[in-house]
Amino acid sequence: MRLELYEEKPEAAGAALAQVFEAFSKETEESELQTVRYNLAEDADIFVHHPVVNQAMQKMEAALPLMLVDGEIMTIGAYPDMEDLTEITGLSFQDIRTRECQCGNCNCGKG
């Protein structure tokens, strides 16, 4: 499975999504899940030459952020939430900022 995130600015994604993509990038070295993030400022050629992304941007002014799963649009104009990512990947996610620390070793500052 390949997840591609096309965004205007990577800092707009928010901490939770950034954590998920960081975890994905570490996980993908040993799994079949591939994740890639592109931002318009640094990767403009990729946006122009990808037919699905280019067409979406031409049809919709606020098409970014855009997420593709195996080449098909999953979300357009908004970042996927944890539920979206869980449904697509089959992996379970939780926002570590909102859960209570039970392990004492999660680096949340409570342990």
C-alpha positions in Angstrom: 0.0 0.0 0.0 1.3 3.4 -0.9 0.2 6.6 0.9 1.1 9.9 -0.8 0.4 13.2 0.9 0.5 16.4 -1.2 0.4 19.6 0.8 1.1 23.3 0.4 3.2 23.6 3.5 4.3 20.7 5.7 4.0 22.7 8.9 0.3 23.0 8.4 -0.3 19.3 9.0 -0.3 19.4 12.8 1.6 17.4 15.4 -0.6 14.3 15.3 -0.3 13.8 11.6 3.4 14.5 11.7 3.8 11.8 14.3 1.9 9.3 12.2 4.0 10.0 9.1 7.2 9.8 11.1 6.1 6.4 12.5 5.1 5.3 9.0 8.5 6.3 7.6 10.2 4.2 10.2 7.8 1.3 9.8 8.0 1.2 6.0 11.6 0.0 6.0 10.3 -3.5 7.0 6.7 -3.5 5.7 4.7 -3.2 2.6 3.3 0.2 3.6 5.0 3.1 1.8 4.5 6.7 2.7 5.6 9.8 0.9 5.1 13.5 1.6 5.4 16.2 -1.0 5.1 19.9 -0.4 4.4 22.4 -3.2 7.2 24.8 -2.4 9.9 22.1 -2.7 8.3 19.5 -5.1 6.3 21.6 -7.6 7.4 19.4 -10.6 5.8 16.3 -8.9 2.5 18.2 -8.5 2.5 19.2 -12.1 3.5 15.9 -13.6 1.2 13.6 -11.5 -2.0 13.4 -13.5 -4.4 12.8 -10.6 -2.9 15.6 -8.4 -2.7 18.1 -11.3 -6.3 17.4 -12.4 -7.6 17.8 -8.8 -5.7 21.1 -8.4 -7.1 22.4 -11.7 -10.7 21.5 -10.7 -10.6 22.7 -7.1 -8.9 25.8 -5.8 -8.5 24.4 -2.3 -7.5 20.8 -3.3 -4.5 20.7 -1.0 -3.8 18.9 1.2 -4.5 15.8 -0.9 -3.9 12.2 0.0 -3.6 9.4 -2.4 -3.8 5.7 -1.5 -2.4 3.5 -4.2 -2.9 6.3 -6.7 -6.5 7.1 -5.8 -7.8 10.2 -3.9 -8.6 9.4 -0.3 -8.9 12.9 1.0 -9.0 16.3 -0.8 -8.9 19.7 0.8 -8.3 18.4 4.3 -5.8 16.2 6.2 -6.9 12.7 7.0 -7.7 12.1 10.6 -6.7 9.1 12.7 -9.9 7.3 11.9 -9.3 7.7 8.2 -5.7 6.4 8.5 -6.9 3.4 10.6 -9.6 2.5 8.2 -7.2 2.6 5.2 -4.2 1.0 6.6 -5.7 -1.4 9.2 -3.3 0.0 11.8 -4.7 1.5 15.0 -3.6 5.0 15.9 -4.2 7.1 19.0 -3.2 10.7 19.7 -0.6 10.4 22.5 -1.3 13.9 23.5 -4.8 13.0 24.8 -4.2 9.6 26.5 -3.2 9.0 30.0 0.2 7.5 30.4 0.0 3.9 31.7 3.5 2.7 30.9 5.7 5.4 32.5 8.0 5.1 29.5 6.2 6.8 26.7 8.1 10.1 26.8 4.9 12.0 27.6 6.4 13.7 30.7 4.0 12.0 33.1 6.0 8.8 33.7 
